[in-house]
């Protein structure tokens, strides 16, 4: 909603720039899509490596405190 209100403000102040932004935005989104996919892939890779490295500690029960009476 904030983005829309900012665009309307830009439309009032400088309508050619607002229309240019409206036309160019889909191309910017398409160009940024591969970078977002790479980011998602690296995030998943790091989560997998973290789980793999902490697996022995989880199997041996590391981090669990004994129950107190």
PQR file with spaces between the fields and no chain letter, atoms N, CA, C, O and H, PARSE charges and radii, in Angstrom:
ATOM       1  N    UNK     1       0.821   -1.184    0.000 -0.4000 1.5000
ATOM       2  CA   UNK     1       0.000    0.000    0.000 -0.0000 2.0000
ATOM       3  C    UNK     1       0.875    1.261    0.000  0.5500 1.7000
ATOM       4  O    UNK     1       0.566    2.251   -0.663 -0.5500 1.4000
ATOM       5  N    UNK     2       1.968    1.196    0.759 -0.4000 1.5000
ATOM       6  CA   UNK     2       2.871    2.341    0.819 -0.0000 2.0000
ATOM       7  C    UNK     2       3.480    2.622   -0.545  0.5500 1.7000
ATOM       8  O    UNK     2       3.622    3.775   -0.951 -0.5500 1.4000
ATOM       9  H    UNK     2       2.218    0.391    1.297  0.4000 1.0000
ATOM      10  N    UNK     3       3.838    1.555   -1.246 -0.4000 1.5000
ATOM      11  CA   UNK     3       4.422    1.723   -2.576 -0.0000 2.0000
ATOM      12  C    UNK     3       3.430    2.395   -3.519  0.5500 1.7000
ATOM      13  O    UNK     3       3.801    3.266   -4.307 -0.5500 1.4000
ATOM      14  H    UNK     3       3.723    0.618   -0.916  0.4000 1.0000
ATOM      15  N    UNK     4       2.182    1.989   -3.434 -0.4000 1.5000
ATOM      16  CA   UNK     4       1.163    2.583   -4.291 -0.0000 2.0000
ATOM      17  C    UNK     4       0.972    4.075   -3.969  0.5500 1.7000
ATOM      18  O    UNK     4       0.854    4.906   -4.870 -0.5500 1.4000
ATOM      19  H    UNK     4       1.881    1.282   -2.795  0.4000 1.0000
ATOM      20  N    UNK     5       0.943    4.390   -2.686 -0.4000 1.5000
ATOM      21  CA   UNK     5       0.777    5.794   -2.300 -0.0000 2.0000
ATOM      22  C    UNK     5       1.966    6.646   -2.746  0.5500 1.7000
ATOM      23  O    UNK     5       1.796    7.792   -3.162 -0.5500 1.4000
ATOM      24  H    UNK     5       1.038    3.715   -1.954  0.4000 1.0000
ATOM      25  N    UNK     6       3.169    6.078   -2.655 -0.4000 1.5000
ATOM      26  CA   UNK     6       4.349    6.801   -3.143 -0.0000 2.0000
ATOM      27  C    UNK     6       4.284    6.998   -4.653  0.5500 1.7000
ATOM      28  O    UNK     6       4.683    8.043   -5.168 -0.5500 1.4000
ATOM      29  H    UNK     6       3.307    5.147   -2.317  0.4000 1.0000
ATOM      30  N    UNK     7       3.781    5.990   -5.359 -0.4000 1.5000
ATOM      31  CA   UNK     7       3.654    6.124   -6.819 -0.0000 2.0000
ATOM      32  C    UNK     7       2.618    7.199   -7.170  0.5500 1.7000
ATOM      33  O    UNK     7       2.827    7.985   -8.093 -0.5500 1.4000
ATOM      34  H    UNK     7       3.458    5.141   -4.941  0.4000 1.0000
ATOM      35  N    UNK     8       1.512    7.230   -6.440 -0.4000 1.5000
ATOM      36  CA   UNK     8       0.500    8.265   -6.691 -0.0000 2.0000
ATOM      37  C    UNK     8       1.075    9.650   -6.416  0.5500 1.7000
ATOM      38  O    UNK     8       0.797   10.594   -7.155 -0.5500 1.4000
ATOM      39  H    UNK     8       1.342    6.590   -5.690  0.4000 1.0000
ATOM      40  N    UNK     9       1.871    9.775   -5.363 -0.4000 1.5000
ATOM      41  CA   UNK     9       2.525   11.048   -5.074 -0.0000 2.0000
ATOM      42  C    UNK     9       3.476   11.433   -6.206  0.5500 1.7000
ATOM      43  O    UNK     9       3.531   12.594   -6.612 -0.5500 1.4000
ATOM      44  H    UNK     9       2.096    9.007   -4.763  0.4000 1.0000
ATOM      45  N    UNK    10       4.219   10.455   -6.710 -0.4000 1.5000
ATOM      46  CA   UNK    10       5.097   10.717   -7.851 -0.0000 2.0000
ATOM      47  C    UNK    10       4.287   11.082   -9.088  0.5500 1.7000
ATOM      48  O    UNK    10       4.716   11.920   -9.881 -0.5500 1.4000
ATOM      49  H    UNK    10       4.175    9.512   -6.380  0.4000 1.0000
ATOM      50  N    UNK    11       3.137   10.474   -9.261 -0.4000 1.5000
ATOM      51  CA   UNK    11       2.268   10.797  -10.393 -0.0000 2.0000
ATOM      52  C    UNK    11       1.798   12.242  -10.320  0.5500 1.7000
ATOM      53  O    UNK    11       1.720   12.920  -11.345 -0.5500 1.4000
ATOM      54  H    UNK    11       2.788    9.794   -8.616  0.4000 1.0000
ATOM      55  N    UNK    12       1.490   12.710   -9.142 -0.4000 1.5000
ATOM      56  CA   UNK    12       1.042   14.091   -8.976 -0.0000 2.0000
ATOM      57  C    UNK    12       2.201   15.059   -9.206  0.5500 1.7000
ATOM      58  O    UNK    12       2.028   16.101   -9.839 -0.5500 1.4000
ATOM      59  H    UNK    12       1.554   12.158   -8.311  0.4000 1.0000
ATOM      60  N    UNK    13       3.374   14.716   -8.694 -0.4000 1.5000
ATOM      61  CA   UNK    13       4.509   15.631   -8.770 -0.0000 2.0000
ATOM      62  C    UNK    13       5.135   15.634  -10.166  0.5500 1.7000
ATOM      63  O    UNK    13       5.395   16.693  -10.737 -0.5500 1.4000
ATOM      64  H    UNK    13       3.514   13.870   -8.180  0.4000 1.0000
ATOM      65  N    UNK    14       5.373   14.436  -10.707 -0.4000 1.5000
ATOM      66  CA   UNK    14       6.052   14.345  -12.007 -0.0000 2.0000
ATOM      67  C    UNK    14       5.489   13.149  -12.764  0.5500 1.7000
ATOM      68  O    UNK    14       6.023   12.043  -12.679 -0.5500 1.4000
ATOM      69  H    UNK    14       5.161   13.576  -10.242  0.4000 1.0000
ATOM      70  N    UNK    15       4.414   13.378  -13.501 -0.4000 1.5000
ATOM      71  CA   UNK    15       3.718   12.268  -14.143 -0.0000 2.0000
ATOM      72  C    UNK    15       4.532   11.537  -15.207  0.5500 1.7000
ATOM      73  O    UNK    15       4.337   10.330  -15.350 -0.5500 1.4000
ATOM      74  H    UNK    15       3.981   14.277  -13.569  0.4000 1.0000
ATOM      75  N    UNK    16       5.442   12.180  -15.976 -0.4000 1.5000
ATOM      76  CA   UNK    16       6.212   11.381  -16.938 -0.0000 2.0000
ATOM      77  C    UNK    16       7.134   10.368  -16.257  0.5500 1.7000
ATOM      78  O    UNK    16       7.306    9.250  -16.744 -0.5500 1.4000
ATOM      79  H    UNK    16       5.600   13.161  -15.860  0.4000 1.0000
ATOM      80  N    UNK    17       7.717   10.761  -15.141 -0.4000 1.5000
ATOM      81  CA   UNK    17       8.584    9.841  -14.406 -0.0000 2.0000
ATOM      82  C    UNK    17       7.779    8.694  -13.803  0.5500 1.7000
ATOM      83  O    UNK    17       8.252    7.558  -13.768 -0.5500 1.4000
ATOM      84  H    UNK    17       7.578   11.668  -14.746  0.4000 1.0000
ATOM      85  N    UNK    18       6.584    8.977  -13.337 -0.4000 1.5000
ATOM      86  CA   UNK    18       5.726    7.932  -12.771 -0.0000 2.0000
ATOM      87  C    UNK    18       5.311    6.930  -13.855  0.5500 1.7000
ATOM      88  O    UNK    18       5.292    5.725  -13.608 -0.5500 1.4000
ATOM      89  H    UNK    18       6.199    9.900  -13.366  0.4000 1.0000
ATOM      90  N    UNK    19       4.983    7.418  -15.041 -0.4000 1.5000
ATOM      91  CA   UNK    19       4.621    6.502  -16.128 -0.0000 2.0000
ATOM      92  C    UNK    19       5.822    5.700  -16.598  0.5500 1.7000
ATOM      93  O    UNK    19       5.685    4.525  -16.939 -0.5500 1.4000
ATOM      94  H    UNK    19       4.998    8.397  -15.242  0.4000 1.0000
ATOM      95  N    UNK    20       7.001    6.319  -16.620 -0.4000 1.5000
ATOM      96  CA   UNK    20       8.223    5.587  -16.971 -0.0000 2.0000
ATOM      97  C    UNK    20       8.504    4.491  -15.953  0.5500 1.7000
ATOM      98  O    UNK    20       8.872    3.376  -16.323 -0.5500 1.4000
ATOM      99  H    UNK    20       7.112    7.273  -16.343  0.4000 1.0000
ATOM     100  N    UNK    21       8.331    4.803  -14.677 -0.4000 1.5000
ATOM     101  CA   UNK    21       8.529    3.793  -13.634 -0.0000 2.0000
ATOM     102  C    UNK    21       7.533    2.645  -13.791  0.5500 1.7000
ATOM     103  O    UNK    21       7.872    1.486  -13.556 -0.5500 1.4000
ATOM     104  H    UNK    21       8.032    5.709  -14.377  0.4000 1.0000
ATOM     105  N    UNK    22       6.313    2.970  -14.186 -0.4000 1.5000
ATOM     106  CA   UNK    22       5.287    1.950  -14.377 -0.0000 2.0000
ATOM     107  C    UNK    22       5.637    1.016  -15.532  0.5500 1.7000
ATOM     108  O    UNK    22       5.343   -0.177  -15.475 -0.5500 1.4000
ATOM     109  H    UNK    22       6.037    3.912  -14.377  0.4000 1.0000
ATOM     110  N    UNK    23       6.261    1.549  -16.572 -0.4000 1.5000
ATOM     111  CA   UNK    23       6.637    0.740  -17.737 -0.0000 2.0000
ATOM     112  C    UNK    23       7.906   -0.052  -17.474  0.5500 1.7000
ATOM     113  O    UNK    23       8.022   -1.196  -17.915 -0.5500 1.4000
ATOM     114  H    UNK    23       6.500    2.518  -16.618  0.4000 1.0000
ATOM     115  N    UNK    24       8.864    0.540  -16.761 -0.4000 1.5000
ATOM     116  CA   UNK    24      10.177   -0.089  -16.565 -0.0000 2.0000
ATOM     117  C    UNK    24      10.156   -1.141  -15.457  0.5500 1.7000
ATOM     118  O    UNK    24      10.944   -2.086  -15.498 -0.5500 1.4000
ATOM     119  H    UNK    24       8.770    1.469  -16.403  0.4000 1.0000
ATOM     120  N    UNK    25       9.267   -0.998  -14.464 -0.4000 1.5000
ATOM     121  CA   UNK    25       9.268   -1.896  -13.306 -0.0000 2.0000
ATOM     122  C    UNK    25       9.181   -3.382  -13.662  0.5500 1.7000
ATOM     123  O    UNK    25       9.909   -4.161  -13.047 -0.5500 1.4000
ATOM     124  H    UNK    25       8.626   -0.231  -14.430  0.4000 1.0000
ATOM     125  N    UNK    26       8.350   -3.837  -14.602 -0.4000 1.5000
ATOM     126  CA   UNK    26       8.330   -5.271  -14.929 -0.0000 2.0000
ATOM     127  C    UNK    26       9.673   -5.784  -15.456  0.5500 1.7000
ATOM     128  O    UNK    26      10.045   -6.926  -15.187 -0.5500 1.4000
ATOM     129  H    UNK    26       7.758   -3.204  -15.102  0.4000 1.0000
ATOM     130  N    UNK    27      10.398   -4.957  -16.198 -0.4000 1.5000
ATOM     131  CA   UNK    27      11.699   -5.374  -16.700 -0.0000 2.0000
ATOM     132  C    UNK    27      12.721   -5.475  -15.572  0.5500 1.7000
ATOM     133  O    UNK    27      13.553   -6.382  -15.563 -0.5500 1.4000
ATOM     134  H    UNK    27      10.096   -4.029  -16.417  0.4000 1.0000
ATOM     135  N    UNK    28      12.659   -4.561  -14.638 -0.4000 1.5000
ATOM     136  CA   UNK    28      13.549   -4.618  -13.467 -0.0000 2.0000
ATOM     137  C    UNK    28      13.246   -5.876  -12.655  0.5500 1.7000
ATOM     138  O    UNK    28      14.163   -6.539  -12.170 -0.5500 1.4000
ATOM     139  H    UNK    28      11.983   -3.824  -14.645  0.4000 1.0000
ATOM     140  N    UNK    29      11.975   -6.202  -12.509 -0.4000 1.5000
ATOM     141  CA   UNK    29      11.576   -7.400  -11.766 -0.0000 2.0000
ATOM     142  C    UNK    29      12.102   -8.654  -12.459  0.5500 1.7000
ATOM     143  O    UNK    29      12.599   -9.569  -11.804 -0.5500 1.4000
ATOM     144  H    UNK    29      11.230   -5.664  -12.903  0.4000 1.0000
ATOM     145  N    UNK    30      11.989   -8.691  -13.792 -0.4000 1.5000
ATOM     146  CA   UNK    30      12.494   -9.854  -14.534 -0.0000 2.0000
ATOM     147  C    UNK    30      14.007   -9.984  -14.434  0.5500 1.7000
ATOM     148  O    UNK    30      14.529  -11.096  -14.354 -0.5500 1.4000
ATOM     149  H    UNK    30      11.585   -7.948  -14.325  0.4000 1.0000
ATOM     150  N    UNK    31      14.715   -8.862  -14.439 -0.4000 1.5000
ATOM     151  CA   UNK    31      16.167   -8.917  -14.314 -0.0000 2.0000
ATOM     152  C    UNK    31      16.607   -9.332  -12.911  0.5500 1.7000
ATOM     153  O    UNK    31      17.655   -9.963  -12.766 -0.5500 1.4000
ATOM     154  H    UNK    31      14.291   -7.958  -14.505  0.4000 1.0000
ATOM     155  N    UNK    32      15.845   -9.001  -11.886 -0.4000 1.5000
ATOM     156  CA   UNK    32      16.231   -9.353  -10.518 -0.0000 2.0000
ATOM     157  C    UNK    32      15.826  -10.776  -10.144  0.5500 1.7000
ATOM     158  O    UNK    32      16.294  -11.293   -9.129 -0.5500 1.4000
ATOM     159  H    UNK    32      14.994   -8.489  -12.003  0.4000 1.0000
ATOM     160  N    UNK    33      14.985  -11.410  -10.921 -0.4000 1.5000
ATOM     161  CA   UNK    33      14.500  -12.746  -10.603 -0.0000 2.0000
ATOM     162  C    UNK    33      15.624  -13.783  -10.472  0.5500 1.7000
ATOM     163  O    UNK    33      15.608  -14.548   -9.508 -0.5500 1.4000
ATOM     164  H    UNK    33      14.605  -10.990  -11.745  0.4000 1.0000
ATOM     165  N    UNK    34      16.596  -13.849  -11.388 -0.4000 1.5000
ATOM     166  CA   UNK    34      17.676  -14.833  -11.205 -0.0000 2.0000
ATOM     167  C    UNK    34      18.471  -14.620   -9.921  0.5500 1.7000
ATOM     168  O    UNK    34      18.896  -15.591   -9.295 -0.5500 1.4000
ATOM     169  H    UNK    34      16.609  -13.227  -12.171  0.4000 1.0000
ATOM     170  N    UNK    35      18.679  -13.375   -9.519 -0.4000 1.5000
ATOM     171  CA   UNK    35      19.421  -13.112   -8.290 -0.0000 2.0000
ATOM     172  C    UNK    35      18.648  -13.592   -7.071  0.5500 1.7000
ATOM     173  O    UNK    35      19.241  -14.095   -6.116 -0.5500 1.4000
ATOM     174  H    UNK    35      18.334  -12.586  -10.027  0.4000 1.0000
ATOM     175  N    UNK    36      17.334  -13.440   -7.098 -0.4000 1.5000
ATOM     176  CA   UNK    36      16.521  -13.946   -5.988 -0.0000 2.0000
ATOM     177  C    UNK    36      16.563  -15.467   -5.938  0.5500 1.7000
ATOM     178  O    UNK    36      16.622  -16.048   -4.854 -0.5500 1.4000
ATOM     179  H    UNK    36      16.853  -13.031   -7.873  0.4000 1.0000
ATOM     180  N    UNK    37      16.534  -16.118   -7.102 -0.4000 1.5000
ATOM     181  CA   UNK    37      16.612  -17.576   -7.126 -0.0000 2.0000
ATOM     182  C    UNK    37      17.959  -18.062   -6.595  0.5500 1.7000
ATOM     183  O    UNK    37      18.016  -19.061   -5.879 -0.5500 1.4000
ATOM     184  H    UNK    37      16.486  -15.645   -7.982  0.4000 1.0000
ATOM     185  N    UNK    38      19.034  -17.369   -6.937 -0.4000 1.5000
ATOM     186  CA   UNK    38      20.355  -17.729   -6.411 -0.0000 2.0000
ATOM     187  C    UNK    38      20.375  -17.537   -4.900  0.5500 1.7000
ATOM     188  O    UNK    38      20.948  -18.359   -4.186 -0.5500 1.4000
ATOM     189  H    UNK    38      18.988  -16.557   -7.519  0.4000 1.0000
ATOM     190  N    UNK    39      19.765  -16.475   -4.402 -0.4000 1.5000
ATOM     191  CA   UNK    39      19.702  -16.241   -2.963 -0.0000 2.0000
ATOM     192  C    UNK    39      18.939  -17.336   -2.236  0.5500 1.7000
ATOM     193  O    UNK    39      19.362  -17.786   -1.171 -0.5500 1.4000
ATOM     194  H    UNK    39      19.299  -15.807   -4.982  0.4000 1.0000
ATOM     195  N    UNK    40      17.829  -17.764   -2.795 -0.4000 1.5000
ATOM     196  CA   UNK    40      17.044  -18.845   -2.194 -0.0000 2.0000
ATOM     197  C    UNK    40      17.850  -20.135   -2.178  0.5500 1.7000
ATOM     198  O    UNK    40      17.824  -20.882   -1.201 -0.5500 1.4000
ATOM     199  H    UNK    40      17.485  -17.398   -3.659  0.4000 1.0000
ATOM     200  N    UNK    41      18.573  -20.392   -3.278 -0.4000 1.5000
ATOM     201  CA   UNK    41      19.380  -21.608   -3.368 -0.0000 2.0000
ATOM     202  C    UNK    41      20.487  -21.611   -2.326  0.5500 1.7000
ATOM     203  O    UNK    41      20.705  -22.623   -1.659 -0.5500 1.4000
ATOM     204  H    UNK    41      18.594  -19.785   -4.072  0.4000 1.0000
ATOM     205  N    UNK    42      21.190  -20.488   -2.177 -0.4000 1.5000
ATOM     206  CA   UNK    42      22.262  -20.428   -1.190 -0.0000 2.0000
ATOM     207  C    UNK    42      21.716  -20.525    0.228  0.5500 1.7000
ATOM     208  O    UNK    42      22.351  -21.136    1.088 -0.5500 1.4000
ATOM     209  H    UNK    42      21.012  -19.667   -2.718  0.4000 1.0000
ATOM     210  N    UNK    43      20.573  -19.946    0.486 -0.4000 1.5000
ATOM     211  CA   UNK    43      19.966  -20.045    1.800 -0.0000 2.0000
ATOM     212  C    UNK    43      19.642  -21.504    2.134  0.5500 1.7000
ATOM     213  O    UNK    43      19.896  -21.962    3.248 -0.5500 1.4000
ATOM     214  H    UNK    43      20.057  -19.450   -0.212  0.4000 1.0000
ATOM     215  N    UNK    44      19.089  -22.216    1.181 -0.4000 1.5000
ATOM     216  CA   UNK    44      18.778  -23.630    1.393 -0.0000 2.0000
ATOM     217  C    UNK    44      20.056  -24.450    1.567  0.5500 1.7000
ATOM     218  O    UNK    44      20.093  -25.366    2.389 -0.5500 1.4000
ATOM     219  H    UNK    44      18.882  -21.844    0.276  0.4000 1.0000
ATOM     220  N    UNK    45      21.093  -24.133    0.812 -0.4000 1.5000
ATOM     221  CA   UNK    45      22.363  -24.846    0.929 -0.0000 2.0000
ATOM     222  C    UNK    45      22.975  -24.649    2.309  0.5500 1.7000
ATOM     223  O    UNK    45      23.447  -25.608    2.918 -0.5500 1.4000
ATOM     224  H    UNK    45      21.063  -23.389    0.144  0.4000 1.0000
ATOM     225  N    UNK    46      22.973  -23.417    2.809 -0.4000 1.5000
ATOM     226  CA   UNK    46      23.537  -23.152    4.131 -0.0000 2.0000
ATOM     227  C    UNK    46      22.708  -23.801    5.232  0.5500 1.7000
ATOM     228  O    UNK    46      23.270  -24.268    6.223 -0.5500 1.4000
ATOM     229  H    UNK    46      22.589  -22.637    2.314  0.4000 1.0000
ATOM     230  N    UNK    47      21.402  -23.843    5.085 -0.4000 1.5000
ATOM     231  CA   UNK    47      20.554  -24.521    6.067 -0.0000 2.0000
ATOM     232  C    UNK    47      20.851  -26.016    6.078  0.5500 1.7000
ATOM     233  O    UNK    47      20.888  -26.635    7.142 -0.5500 1.4000
ATOM     234  H    UNK    47      20.945  -23.464    4.280  0.4000 1.0000
ATOM     235  N    UNK    48      21.060  -26.594    4.907 -0.4000 1.5000
ATOM     236  CA   UNK    48      21.396  -28.012    4.818 -0.0000 2.0000
ATOM     237  C    UNK    48      22.745  -28.301    5.461  0.5500 1.7000
ATOM     238  O    UNK    48      22.881  -29.269    6.209 -0.5500 1.4000
ATOM     239  H    UNK    48      21.029  -26.092    4.043  0.4000 1.0000
ATOM     240  N    UNK    49      23.745  -27.465    5.173 -0.4000 1.5000
ATOM     241  CA   UNK    49      25.072  -27.669    5.766 -0.0000 2.0000
ATOM     242  C    UNK    49      25.027  -27.515    7.286  0.5500 1.7000
ATOM     243  O    UNK    49      25.690  -28.264    8.003 -0.5500 1.4000
ATOM     244  H    UNK    49      23.634  -26.679    4.565  0.4000 1.0000
ATOM     245  N    UNK    50      24.256  -26.556    7.777 -0.4000 1.5000
ATOM     246  CA   UNK    50      24.130  -26.372    9.225 -0.0000 2.0000
ATOM     247  C    UNK    50      23.492  -27.604    9.858  0.5500 1.7000
ATOM     248  O    UNK    50      23.955  -28.077   10.896 -0.5500 1.4000
ATOM     249  H    UNK    50      23.718  -25.947    7.194  0.4000 1.0000
ATOM     250  N    UNK    51      22.441  -28.124    9.246 -0.4000 1.5000
ATOM     251  CA   UNK    51      21.786  -29.319    9.776 -0.0000 2.0000
ATOM     252  C    UNK    51      22.734  -30.514    9.741  0.5500 1.7000
ATOM     253  O    UNK    51      22.740  -31.335   10.658 -0.5500 1.4000
ATOM     254  H    UNK    51      22.065  -27.740    8.403  0.4000 1.0000
ATOM     255  N    UNK    52      23.525  -30.610    8.692 -0.4000 1.5000
ATOM     256  CA   UNK    52      24.465  -31.719    8.560 -0.0000 2.0000
ATOM     257  C    UNK    52      25.568  -31.632    9.604  0.5500 1.7000
ATOM     258  O    UNK    52      25.969  -32.653   10.164 -0.5500 1.4000
ATOM     259  H    UNK    52      23.520  -29.943    7.946  0.4000 1.0000
ATOM     260  N    UNK    53      26.064  -30.432    9.875 -0.4000 1.5000
ATOM     261  CA   UNK    53      27.130  -30.267   10.858 -0.0000 2.0000
ATOM     262  C    UNK    53      26.637  -30.486   12.293  0.5500 1.7000
ATOM     263  O    UNK    53      27.389  -30.980   13.133 -0.5500 1.4000
ATOM     264  H    UNK    53      25.739  -29.603    9.421  0.4000 1.0000
ATOM     265  N    UNK    54      25.396  -30.126   12.576 -0.4000 1.5000
ATOM     266  CA   UNK    54      24.866  -30.294   13.918 -0.0000 2.0000
ATOM     267  C    UNK    54      24.192  -31.646   14.139  0.5500 1.7000
ATOM     268  O    UNK    54      23.676  -31.905   15.226 -0.5500 1.4000
ATOM     269  H    UNK    54      24.785  -29.725   11.893  0.4000 1.0000
ATOM     270  N    UNK    55      24.189  -32.508   13.128 -0.4000 1.5000
ATOM     271  CA   UNK    55      23.536  -33.807   13.261 -0.0000 2.0000
ATOM     272  C    UNK    55      24.161  -34.663   14.359  0.5500 1.7000
ATOM     273  O    UNK    55      23.419  -35.241   15.153 -0.5500 1.4000
ATOM     274  H    UNK    55      24.609  -32.298   12.245  0.4000 1.0000
ATOM     275  N    UNK    56      25.512  -34.776   14.446 -0.4000 1.5000
ATOM     276  CA   UNK    56      26.063  -35.599   15.537 -0.0000 2.0000
ATOM     277  C    UNK    56      25.654  -35.098   16.919  0.5500 1.7000
ATOM     278  O    UNK    56      25.380  -35.908   17.805 -0.5500 1.4000
ATOM     279  H    UNK    56      26.114  -34.307   13.801  0.4000 1.0000
ATOM     280  N    UNK    57      25.608  -33.799   17.120 -0.4000 1.5000
ATOM     281  CA   UNK    57      25.203  -33.265   18.419 -0.0000 2.0000
ATOM     282  C    UNK    57      23.739  -33.585   18.703  0.5500 1.7000
ATOM     283  O    UNK    57      23.380  -33.869   19.846 -0.5500 1.4000
ATOM     284  H    UNK    57      25.831  -33.141   16.401  0.4000 1.0000
ATOM     285  N    UNK    58      22.908  -33.545   17.698 -0.4000 1.5000
ATOM     286  CA   UNK    58      21.496  -33.858   17.910 -0.0000 2.0000
ATOM     287  C    UNK    58      21.296  -35.336   18.205  0.5500 1.7000
ATOM     288  O    UNK    58      20.450  -35.709   19.018 -0.5500 1.4000
ATOM     289  H    UNK    58      23.200  -33.314   16.770  0.4000 1.0000
ATOM     290  N    UNK    59      22.095  -36.190   17.527 -0.4000 1.5000
ATOM     291  CA   UNK    59      21.971  -37.629   17.760 -0.0000 2.0000
ATOM     292  C    UNK    59      22.429  -37.978   19.172  0.5500 1.7000
ATOM     293  O    UNK    59      21.811  -38.809   19.837 -0.5500 1.4000
ATOM     294  H    UNK    59      22.783  -35.887   16.866  0.4000 1.0000
ATOM     295  N    UNK    60      23.513  -37.345   19.634 -0.4000 1.5000
ATOM     296  CA   UNK    60      24.033  -37.627   20.979 -0.0000 2.0000
ATOM     297  C    UNK    60      23.280  -36.892   22.073  0.5500 1.7000
ATOM     298  O    UNK    60      23.572  -37.086   23.253 -0.5500 1.4000
ATOM     299  H    UNK    60      24.014  -36.669   19.093  0.4000 1.0000
ATOM     300  N    UNK    61      22.335  -36.066   21.718 -0.4000 1.5000
ATOM     301  CA   UNK    61      21.503  -35.386   22.717 -0.0000 2.0000
ATOM     302  C    UNK    61      22.146  -34.126   23.254  0.5500 1.7000
ATOM     303  O    UNK    61      21.842  -33.715   24.374 -0.5500 1.4000
ATOM     304  H    UNK    61      22.098  -35.908   20.760  0.4000 1.0000
ATOM     305  N    UNK    62      23.007  -33.513   22.507 -0.4000 1.5000
ATOM     306  CA   UNK    62      23.649  -32.290   22.968 -0.0000 2.0000
ATOM     307  C    UNK    62      22.654  -31.162   23.132  0.5500 1.7000
ATOM     308  O    UNK    62      21.735  -31.015   22.326 -0.5500 1.4000
ATOM     309  H    UNK    62      23.255  -33.847   21.598  0.4000 1.0000
ATOM     310  N    UNK    63      22.829  -30.373   24.162 -0.4000 1.5000
ATOM     311  CA   UNK    63      21.953  -29.237   24.391 -0.0000 2.0000
ATOM     312  C    UNK    63      20.768  -29.539   25.267  0.5500 1.7000
ATOM     313  O    UNK    63      20.096  -28.616   25.727 -0.5500 1.4000
ATOM     314  H    UNK    63      23.576  -30.492   24.817  0.4000 1.0000
ATOM     315  N    UNK    64      20.486  -30.808   25.515 -0.4000 1.5000
ATOM     316  CA   UNK    64      19.382  -31.169   26.400 -0.0000 2.0000
ATOM     317  C    UNK    64      19.861  -31.138   27.834  0.5500 1.7000
ATOM     318  O    UNK    64      20.896  -31.722   28.153 -0.5500 1.4000
ATOM     319  H    UNK    64      21.032  -31.558   25.141  0.4000 1.0000
ATOM     320  N    UNK    65      19.134  -30.473   28.697 -0.4000 1.5000
ATOM     321  CA   UNK    65      19.482  -30.417   30.114 -0.0000 2.0000
ATOM     322  C    UNK    65      18.708  -31.500   30.849  0.5500 1.7000
ATOM     323  O    UNK    65      17.563  -31.793   30.506 -0.5500 1.4000
ATOM     324  H    UNK    65      18.293  -29.999   28.438  0.4000 1.0000
ATOM     325  N    UNK    66      19.331  -32.093   31.855 -0.4000 1.5000
ATOM     326  CA   UNK    66      18.587  -33.116   32.632 -0.0000 2.0000
ATOM     327  C    UNK    66      17.429  -32.476   33.391  0.5500 1.7000
ATOM     328  O    UNK    66      17.509  -31.334   33.844 -0.5500 1.4000
ATOM     329  H    UNK    66      20.261  -31.855   32.133  0.4000 1.0000
ATOM     330  N    UNK    67      16.378  -33.227   33.513 -0.4000 1.5000
ATOM     331  CA   UNK    67      15.177  -32.722   34.201 -0.0000 2.0000
ATOM     332  C    UNK    67      15.480  -32.580   35.684  0.5500 1.7000
ATOM     333  O    UNK    67      16.083  -33.460   36.298 -0.5500 1.4000
ATOM     334  H    UNK    67      16.312  -34.155   33.145  0.4000 1.0000
ATOM     335  N    UNK    68      15.058  -31.474   36.238 -0.4000 1.5000
ATOM     336  CA   UNK    68      15.252  -31.263   37.684 -0.0000 2.0000
ATOM     337  C    UNK    68      13.958  -31.579   38.414  0.5500 1.7000
ATOM     338  O    UNK    68      12.859  -31.334   37.918 -0.5500 1.4000
ATOM     339  H    UNK    68      14.568  -30.759   35.739  0.4000 1.0000
ATOM     340  N    UNK    69      14.120  -32.114   39.571 -0.4000 1.5000
ATOM     341  CA   UNK    69      12.943  -32.546   40.343 -0.0000 2.0000
ATOM     342  C    UNK    69      12.313  -31.440   41.112  0.5500 1.7000
ATOM     343  O    UNK    69      11.318  -31.657   41.804 -0.5500 1.4000
ATOM     344  H    UNK    69      15.013  -32.313   39.975  0.4000 1.0000
